[in-house]
Protein backbone atom coordinates (compact mmCIF):
# COMPACT_ATOMS: atom_id res chain seq x y z
CA UNK A 1 0.00 0.00 0.00
CA UNK A 2 1.34 3.42 -0.98
CA UNK A 3 1.77 6.09 1.66
CA UNK A 4 0.29 9.47 0.77
CA UNK A 5 0.47 13.08 1.90
CA UNK A 6 -2.68 15.14 1.19
CA UNK A 7 -2.32 18.80 0.23
CA UNK A 8 -5.13 21.34 0.14
CA UNK A 9 -4.90 25.05 -0.72
CA UNK A 10 -7.56 27.71 -0.05
CA UNK A 11 -7.69 31.10 -1.76
CA UNK A 12 -11.16 32.19 -0.54
CA UNK A 13 -12.94 32.29 2.81
CA UNK A 14 -15.38 29.62 1.68
CA UNK A 15 -12.52 27.28 0.74
CA UNK A 16 -10.94 27.90 4.16
CA UNK A 17 -14.23 27.05 5.89
CA UNK A 18 -14.53 23.84 3.87
CA UNK A 19 -10.86 22.82 4.19
CA UNK A 20 -11.36 20.11 6.81
CA UNK A 21 -14.34 18.66 4.98
CA UNK A 22 -12.40 18.69 1.71
CA UNK A 23 -9.38 16.94 3.22
CA UNK A 24 -11.65 14.32 4.77
CA UNK A 25 -13.14 13.63 1.36
CA UNK A 26 -9.65 13.44 -0.16
CA UNK A 27 -8.68 10.89 2.48
CA UNK A 28 -11.68 8.82 1.38
CA UNK A 29 -10.62 9.09 -2.26
CA UNK A 30 -7.04 8.13 -1.39
CA UNK A 31 -8.30 5.13 0.56
CA UNK A 32 -10.54 4.10 -2.33
CA UNK A 33 -7.49 4.20 -4.59
CA UNK A 34 -5.53 2.00 -2.21
CA UNK A 35 -3.34 4.51 -0.36
CA UNK A 36 -2.66 5.03 3.33
CA UNK A 37 -2.80 8.66 4.40
CA UNK A 38 0.26 9.54 6.50
CA UNK A 39 -0.14 13.31 6.69
CA UNK A 40 -2.18 16.34 5.68
CA UNK A 41 -0.96 19.79 4.65
CA UNK A 42 -3.09 22.93 4.34
CA UNK A 43 -2.18 26.39 3.09
CA UNK A 44 -4.24 29.56 2.80
CA UNK A 45 -2.91 32.12 0.32
CA UNK A 46 -4.51 34.96 -1.68
CA UNK A 47 -3.60 33.40 -5.06
CA UNK A 48 -2.02 30.27 -6.43
CA UNK A 49 1.65 30.16 -7.34
CA UNK A 50 1.90 29.59 -11.12
CA UNK A 51 5.13 27.61 -10.71
CA UNK A 52 4.53 25.52 -7.60
CA UNK A 53 0.76 25.94 -7.02
CA UNK A 54 1.60 26.32 -3.29
CA UNK A 55 4.19 28.75 -1.96
CA UNK A 56 7.85 27.81 -2.37
CA UNK A 57 8.29 27.62 1.40
CA UNK A 58 5.34 25.24 1.61
CA UNK A 59 6.93 23.05 -1.06
CA UNK A 60 10.00 22.68 1.15
CA UNK A 61 7.76 21.81 4.11
CA UNK A 62 5.97 19.15 2.04
CA UNK A 63 9.31 17.71 0.92
CA UNK A 64 10.47 17.50 4.54
CA UNK A 65 7.23 15.85 5.67
CA UNK A 66 7.38 13.40 2.77
CA UNK A 67 10.87 12.33 3.80
CA UNK A 68 10.01 12.08 7.49
CA UNK A 69 6.82 10.06 6.89
CA UNK A 70 8.39 7.95 4.14
CA UNK A 71 5.55 8.96 1.80
CA UNK A 72 5.44 7.53 -1.71
CA UNK A 73 3.29 10.24 -3.20
CA UNK A 74 1.76 13.66 -2.63
CA UNK A 75 -1.90 14.08 -3.57
CA UNK A 76 -3.20 17.59 -4.31
CA UNK A 77 -6.90 18.32 -3.87
CA UNK A 78 -6.73 20.43 -7.02
CA UNK A 79 -5.97 20.03 -10.70
CA UNK A 80 -2.35 20.79 -11.58
CA UNK A 81 -0.92 21.67 -14.96
CA UNK A 82 1.98 19.68 -16.39
CA UNK A 83 4.61 22.26 -15.39
CA UNK A 84 3.43 22.48 -11.78
CA UNK A 85 3.33 18.70 -11.48
CA UNK A 86 6.85 18.34 -12.87
CA UNK A 87 8.27 21.12 -10.67
CA UNK A 88 6.69 19.64 -7.56
CA UNK A 89 8.00 16.14 -8.28
CA UNK A 90 11.52 17.49 -8.82
CA UNK A 91 11.38 19.34 -5.50
CA UNK A 92 9.47 16.91 -3.29
CA UNK A 93 11.15 13.80 -4.72
CA UNK A 94 7.95 11.72 -4.66
CA UNK A 95 5.23 11.08 -7.21
CA UNK A 96 2.71 13.95 -7.39
CA UNK A 97 -0.94 13.16 -8.19
CA UNK A 98 -3.67 15.76 -8.62
CA UNK A 99 -7.40 15.38 -7.91
CA UNK A 100 -8.36 14.57 -11.49
CA UNK A 101 -5.68 11.89 -11.79
CA UNK A 102 -6.75 10.31 -8.50
CA UNK A 103 -10.42 10.12 -9.48
CA UNK A 104 -9.53 8.72 -12.89
CA UNK A 105 -7.44 6.07 -11.15
CA UNK A 106 -10.39 5.03 -8.97
CA UNK A 107 -12.68 4.86 -11.99
CA UNK A 108 -10.12 2.65 -13.75
CA UNK A 109 -10.34 0.21 -10.84
CA UNK A 110 -14.15 0.28 -10.62
CA UNK A 111 -15.21 -0.07 -14.29
CA UNK A 112 -16.60 -3.52 -15.05
CA UNK A 113 -18.52 -3.31 -18.34
CA UNK A 114 -16.84 -2.89 -21.71
CA UNK A 115 -18.42 0.54 -22.19
CA UNK A 116 -17.34 1.69 -18.73
CA UNK A 117 -13.75 0.59 -19.33
CA UNK A 118 -13.66 2.37 -22.69
CA UNK A 119 -15.07 5.57 -21.21
CA UNK A 120 -12.49 5.57 -18.42
CA UNK A 121 -9.63 4.84 -20.79
CA UNK A 122 -10.78 7.69 -23.04
CA UNK A 123 -10.84 10.06 -20.07
CA UNK A 124 -7.37 8.96 -18.96
CA UNK A 125 -5.88 9.43 -22.42
CA UNK A 126 -7.44 12.89 -22.74
CA UNK A 127 -5.97 13.79 -19.36
CA UNK A 128 -2.48 12.49 -20.18
CA UNK A 129 -2.15 13.69 -23.77
CA UNK A 130 -1.39 17.36 -22.94
CA UNK A 131 0.98 16.21 -20.18
CA UNK A 132 3.28 14.32 -22.53
CA UNK A 133 5.19 17.46 -23.38
CA UNK A 134 8.27 17.83 -21.23
CA UNK A 135 7.85 14.46 -19.53
CA UNK A 136 10.23 12.81 -21.96
CA UNK A 137 10.99 9.15 -21.34
CA UNK A 138 9.33 9.08 -17.92
CA UNK A 139 5.97 8.03 -19.33
CA UNK A 140 7.57 5.28 -21.40
CA UNK A 141 8.47 3.37 -18.27
CA UNK A 142 6.19 0.77 -16.78
CA UNK A 143 4.52 2.16 -13.67
CA UNK A 144 2.63 0.84 -10.70
CA UNK A 145 0.34 2.34 -8.10
CA UNK A 146 -1.96 5.34 -7.95
CA UNK A 147 -1.96 7.55 -11.01
CA UNK A 148 -0.32 4.99 -13.28
CA UNK A 149 -3.06 2.43 -13.79
CA UNK A 150 -4.59 2.08 -17.20
CA UNK A 151 -3.35 3.06 -20.63
CA UNK A 152 -0.45 5.19 -19.41
CA UNK A 153 1.43 2.05 -18.41
CA UNK A 154 1.90 0.98 -22.02
CA UNK A 155 5.09 2.17 -23.68
CA UNK A 156 3.63 2.28 -27.20
CA UNK A 157 0.87 4.68 -26.07
CA UNK A 158 3.36 7.28 -24.88
CA UNK A 159 3.81 8.49 -28.43
CA UNK A 160 1.40 11.35 -29.07
CA UNK A 161 0.31 10.05 -32.46
CA UNK A 162 -0.48 6.63 -31.08
CA UNK A 163 -2.46 8.09 -28.20
CA UNK A 164 -4.44 10.22 -30.65
CA UNK A 165 -5.12 7.16 -32.81
CA UNK A 166 -6.22 5.21 -29.74
CA UNK A 167 -8.58 8.03 -28.74
CA UNK A 168 -10.11 7.94 -32.22
CA UNK A 169 -10.63 4.17 -32.04
CA UNK A 170 -12.17 4.35 -28.56
CA UNK A 171 -14.56 7.11 -29.62
CA UNK A 172 -15.67 4.97 -32.55
CA UNK A 173 -16.26 1.96 -30.29
CA UNK A 174 -18.16 4.07 -27.74
CA UNK A 175 -20.28 5.61 -30.51
CA UNK A 176 -21.34 2.12 -31.59
CA UNK A 177 -22.26 1.14 -28.04
CA UNK A 178 -24.11 4.40 -27.50
CA UNK A 179 -26.12 4.00 -30.71
CA UNK A 180 -27.40 0.68 -29.38
CA UNK A 181 -28.10 2.31 -26.02
CA UNK A 182 -29.90 5.17 -27.78
CA UNK A 183 -32.04 2.68 -29.70
CA UNK A 184 -32.99 0.95 -26.46
CA UNK A 185 -33.75 4.32 -24.89
CA UNK A 186 -35.96 5.27 -27.85
CA UNK A 187 -37.90 2.03 -27.46
CA UNK A 188 -38.47 2.76 -23.77
CA UNK A 189 -39.49 6.33 -24.57
CA UNK A 190 -42.12 5.14 -27.04
CA UNK A 191 -43.47 2.57 -24.59
CA UNK A 192 -45.77 3.18 -21.64
CA UNK A 193 -43.34 2.12 -18.92
CA UNK A 194 -41.80 5.13 -17.14
CA UNK A 195 -38.16 5.32 -16.08
CA UNK A 196 -36.77 6.63 -12.77
CA UNK A 197 -33.09 7.58 -12.40
CA UNK A 198 -31.22 7.57 -9.11
CA UNK A 199 -28.56 10.26 -8.89
CA UNK A 200 -26.52 11.52 -5.98
CA UNK A 201 -23.14 12.26 -4.51
CA UNK A 202 -20.85 9.27 -4.20
CA UNK A 203 -21.58 7.20 -1.08
CA UNK A 204 -25.03 8.77 -0.62
CA UNK A 205 -26.58 5.28 -0.57
CA UNK A 206 -27.97 5.04 -4.11
CA UNK A 207 -26.95 1.43 -4.61
CA UNK A 208 -28.38 0.43 -1.22
CA UNK A 209 -31.71 2.01 -2.19
CA UNK A 210 -31.51 0.39 -5.63
CA UNK A 211 -30.98 -3.02 -4.01
CA UNK A 212 -33.91 -2.49 -1.64
CA UNK A 213 -36.35 -1.48 -4.38
CA UNK A 214 -35.27 -4.13 -6.90
CA UNK A 215 -34.44 -6.91 -4.41
CA UNK A 216 -31.00 -7.06 -6.01
CA UNK A 217 -27.72 -7.88 -4.31
CA UNK A 218 -25.60 -5.35 -6.14
CA UNK A 219 -22.28 -4.60 -4.48
CA UNK A 220 -22.36 -1.74 -1.98
CA UNK A 221 -19.58 -0.25 0.11
CA UNK A 222 -18.85 2.90 2.12
CA UNK A 223 -15.86 3.35 -0.21
CA UNK A 224 -16.22 6.21 -2.70
CA UNK A 225 -17.30 5.18 -6.22
CA UNK A 226 -17.94 1.60 -5.07
CA UNK A 227 -20.16 1.10 -8.12
CA UNK A 228 -19.57 2.70 -11.49
CA UNK A 229 -21.45 1.00 -14.31
CA UNK A 230 -25.14 1.94 -14.77
CA UNK A 231 -27.84 -0.67 -14.21
CA UNK A 232 -31.53 -0.87 -15.15
CA UNK A 233 -34.13 -3.06 -13.44
CA UNK A 234 -37.92 -3.33 -13.23
CA UNK A 235 -39.66 -2.33 -9.97
CA UNK A 236 -43.32 -3.15 -9.23
CA UNK A 237 -45.79 -1.46 -6.91
CA UNK A 238 -48.14 -3.51 -4.76
CA UNK A 239 -51.06 -2.92 -7.19
CA UNK A 240 -49.10 -4.31 -10.15
CA UNK A 241 -47.98 -0.97 -11.65
CA UNK A 242 -44.29 -0.93 -12.50
CA UNK A 243 -41.42 1.19 -13.80
CA UNK A 244 -37.76 0.90 -14.78
CA UNK A 245 -35.19 2.05 -12.23
CA UNK A 246 -31.66 3.06 -13.26
CA UNK A 247 -28.67 3.56 -10.97
CA UNK A 248 -25.90 5.90 -12.13
CA UNK A 249 -22.33 6.63 -11.10
CA UNK A 250 -21.99 8.75 -7.98
CA UNK A 251 -21.10 12.40 -8.52
CA UNK A 252 -18.44 14.40 -6.72
CA UNK A 253 -17.43 18.05 -6.63
CA UNK A 254 -14.74 19.09 -9.09
CA UNK A 255 -15.41 16.02 -11.21
CA UNK A 256 -12.66 15.87 -13.87
CA UNK A 257 -13.85 17.46 -17.10
CA UNK A 258 -12.40 14.50 -19.01
CA UNK A 259 -14.76 12.16 -17.15
CA UNK A 260 -17.81 14.37 -17.66
CA UNK A 261 -17.02 14.49 -21.38
CA UNK A 262 -16.42 10.74 -21.69
CA UNK A 263 -19.51 9.81 -19.65
CA UNK A 264 -21.75 12.54 -21.09
CA UNK A 265 -23.91 10.18 -23.18
CA UNK A 266 -24.37 7.87 -20.19
CA UNK A 267 -25.14 10.75 -17.83
CA UNK A 268 -27.55 12.34 -20.29
CA UNK A 269 -29.75 9.25 -19.93
CA UNK A 270 -30.78 10.81 -16.63
CA UNK A 271 -32.47 13.56 -18.64
CA UNK A 272 -34.58 10.95 -20.45
CA UNK A 273 -36.12 9.73 -17.20
CA UNK A 274 -39.70 10.48 -16.20
CA UNK A 275 -38.51 11.24 -12.68
CA UNK A 276 -35.12 11.84 -11.03
CA UNK A 277 -34.58 10.76 -7.44
CA UNK A 278 -31.71 12.78 -6.01
CA UNK A 279 -30.37 10.73 -3.10
CA UNK A 280 -28.72 12.84 -0.37
CA UNK A 281 -26.73 11.56 2.62
CA UNK A 282 -28.61 13.74 5.11
CA UNK A 283 -26.42 12.48 7.98
CA UNK A 284 -23.26 13.87 6.38
CA UNK A 285 -22.01 17.24 7.71
CA UNK A 286 -21.34 18.13 4.07
CA UNK A 287 -24.83 17.20 2.81
CA UNK A 288 -25.67 20.74 1.70
CA UNK A 289 -22.47 21.10 -0.31
CA UNK A 290 -22.88 17.64 -1.82
CA UNK A 291 -26.45 18.43 -2.83
CA UNK A 292 -25.26 21.61 -4.54
CA UNK A 293 -22.47 19.75 -6.36
CA UNK A 294 -24.94 17.25 -7.86
CA UNK A 295 -27.38 19.97 -8.86
CA UNK A 296 -24.51 21.83 -10.53
CA UNK A 297 -23.53 18.79 -12.63
CA UNK A 298 -27.15 18.20 -13.65
CA UNK A 299 -27.37 21.85 -14.72
CA UNK A 300 -24.13 21.53 -16.72
CA UNK A 301 -25.63 18.54 -18.53
CA UNK A 302 -28.62 20.67 -19.48
CA UNK A 303 -31.11 18.49 -17.62
CA UNK A 304 -34.26 20.49 -16.92
CA UNK A 305 -37.99 19.92 -16.87
CA UNK A 306 -37.79 16.45 -15.30
CA UNK A 307 -39.60 16.05 -11.93
CA UNK A 308 -37.10 15.67 -9.08
CA UNK A 309 -37.68 14.07 -5.69
CA UNK A 310 -34.97 14.80 -3.11
CA UNK A 311 -34.48 11.61 -1.11
CA UNK A 312 -32.92 12.36 2.28
CA UNK A 313 -31.26 9.03 3.03
CA UNK A 314 -29.55 7.62 6.14
CA UNK A 315 -32.01 9.07 8.65
CA UNK A 316 -31.14 6.12 10.89
CA UNK A 317 -27.86 7.91 11.61
CA UNK A 318 -29.56 11.14 12.77
CA UNK A 319 -30.45 12.12 16.36
CA UNK A 320 -34.01 11.09 17.23
CA UNK A 321 -35.44 14.64 17.20
CA UNK A 322 -34.03 15.45 13.74
CA UNK A 323 -35.18 12.11 12.40
CA UNK A 324 -38.71 12.60 13.74
CA UNK A 325 -38.94 16.09 12.23
CA UNK A 326 -37.93 14.86 8.78
CA UNK A 327 -40.33 11.90 8.91
CA UNK A 328 -43.17 14.23 9.89
CA UNK A 329 -42.76 16.07 6.60
CA UNK A 330 -43.17 12.85 4.61
CA UNK A 331 -46.94 13.19 4.68
CA UNK A 332 -46.97 16.62 3.00
CA UNK A 333 -48.31 16.09 -0.57
CA UNK A 334 -46.80 19.43 -1.67
CA UNK A 335 -43.28 18.43 -0.67
CA UNK A 336 -40.80 17.30 -3.29
CA UNK A 337 -38.69 15.63 -0.60
CA UNK A 338 -38.84 12.36 1.28
CA UNK A 339 -36.87 11.12 4.29
CA UNK A 340 -35.94 7.46 4.56
CA UNK A 341 -33.33 4.89 5.44
CA UNK A 342 -32.40 2.57 2.60
CA UNK A 343 -30.64 0.44 5.21
CA UNK A 344 -33.59 -0.12 7.58
CA UNK A 345 -36.48 0.53 5.17
CA UNK A 346 -38.01 3.28 7.30
CA UNK A 347 -39.80 5.84 5.14
CA UNK A 348 -39.62 3.67 2.00
CA UNK A 349 -43.42 2.98 1.78
CA UNK A 350 -44.06 6.75 1.83
CA UNK A 351 -41.38 7.19 -0.83
CA UNK A 352 -43.05 4.61 -3.09
CA UNK A 353 -46.45 6.28 -2.65
CA UNK A 354 -44.99 9.64 -3.61
CA UNK A 355 -43.15 8.13 -6.58
CA UNK A 356 -46.31 6.39 -7.78
CA UNK A 357 -48.19 9.68 -7.69
CA UNK A 358 -45.49 11.39 -9.79
CA UNK A 359 -45.39 8.57 -12.36
CA UNK A 360 -49.03 7.51 -12.51
CA UNK A 361 -51.07 10.26 -10.87
CA UNK A 362 -53.57 10.49 -13.77
CA UNK A 363 -53.71 6.78 -14.55
CA UNK A 364 -56.90 4.79 -14.01
CA UNK A 365 -57.77 1.06 -14.31
CA UNK A 366 -59.65 -0.13 -17.37
CA UNK A 367 -61.04 -3.52 -18.36
CA UNK A 368 -61.01 -4.00 -22.12
CA UNK A 369 -62.65 -6.72 -24.18
CA UNK A 370 -61.69 -6.90 -27.86
CA UNK A 371 -63.20 -9.37 -30.36
CA UNK A 372 -60.58 -11.66 -31.80
CA UNK A 373 -61.35 -10.51 -35.33
CA UNK A 374 -60.17 -7.02 -34.26
CA UNK A 375 -57.02 -8.23 -32.51
CA UNK A 376 -54.78 -5.96 -34.64
CA UNK A 377 -55.93 -2.92 -32.66
CA UNK A 378 -54.53 -4.38 -29.45
CA UNK A 379 -50.98 -3.60 -30.63
CA UNK A 380 -51.59 0.07 -29.85
CA UNK A 381 -53.04 -0.88 -26.47
CA UNK A 382 -49.67 -2.20 -25.28
CA UNK A 383 -48.00 1.03 -26.45
CA UNK A 384 -50.48 3.30 -24.68
CA UNK A 385 -51.07 1.51 -21.40
CA UNK A 386 -49.54 -0.77 -18.80
CA UNK A 387 -51.03 -4.23 -19.27
CA UNK A 388 -51.46 -5.79 -15.82
CA UNK A 389 -53.49 -8.86 -16.80
CA UNK A 390 -54.37 -10.57 -20.04
CA UNK A 391 -56.53 -13.56 -20.89
CA UNK A 392 -58.02 -15.10 -24.00
CA UNK A 393 -61.45 -16.70 -24.36
CA UNK A 394 -63.06 -18.39 -27.34
CA UNK A 395 -64.22 -15.07 -28.86
CA UNK A 396 -62.38 -12.29 -27.03
CA UNK A 397 -59.02 -10.92 -25.93
CA UNK A 398 -59.44 -9.37 -22.48
CA UNK A 399 -57.10 -6.98 -20.71
CA UNK A 400 -56.79 -5.22 -17.38
CA UNK A 401 -54.72 -2.09 -17.99
CA UNK A 402 -53.70 1.13 -16.26
CA UNK A 403 -53.69 4.13 -18.56
CA UNK A 404 -54.05 7.86 -18.87
CA UNK A 405 -57.66 8.55 -20.00
CA UNK A 406 -56.39 10.45 -23.02
CA UNK A 407 -54.33 7.48 -24.15
CA UNK A 408 -57.23 5.02 -24.04
CA UNK A 409 -59.78 7.05 -25.98
CA UNK A 410 -59.64 4.79 -29.07
CA UNK A 411 -60.76 1.85 -26.92
CA UNK A 412 -63.93 3.41 -25.52
CA UNK A 413 -66.20 0.96 -27.40
CA UNK A 414 -64.38 -1.97 -25.82
CA UNK A 415 -64.24 -0.83 -22.19
CA UNK A 416 -66.21 -2.94 -19.74
CA UNK A 417 -67.85 -1.15 -16.85
CA UNK A 418 -67.82 -2.16 -13.20
CA UNK A 419 -65.14 -3.27 -10.80
CA UNK A 420 -63.11 -6.36 -11.63
CA UNK A 421 -65.60 -7.76 -14.20
CA UNK A 422 -63.35 -10.82 -14.54
Secondary structure, 3 states (H helix, E strand, C coil): CEEEEEEEEECCHHHHHCHHHHHHHHHHHHHHHCEEEEEEEEEECCCCECCCECCHHHHHHHHHHHHHHCCCEEEECCCCCHHHHHHHHHHHCCEEECHHHHHHHHHHHHCCCHHHHHHHHHHHHHHHHCCCCCCHHHHHCCCCCCCCCCHHHCHHHCCHHHHHHHHHHHHHHHHHHHHHHHHHHHHHHHCCCCEEEEEEECCCCHHHHHHHHHCCCCCCCCCCCCCCCCEEEEEECCCCCEEEEEECCCECCCCCHHHHHHCHHHHHHHHHCCEEEEEEECCCCCHHHHHHHHHHHHHHCCCCCCEEEEEEECHHHCCHHHHHHHHHHHHCCCCCEEECCCCCCCCHHHHHHHHHHHHHCCEEEEEEEEEHHHHHHHHHHHHHCEEEEEEECCCEEEEEEEEEHHHHHHHHHHEECCCCCC
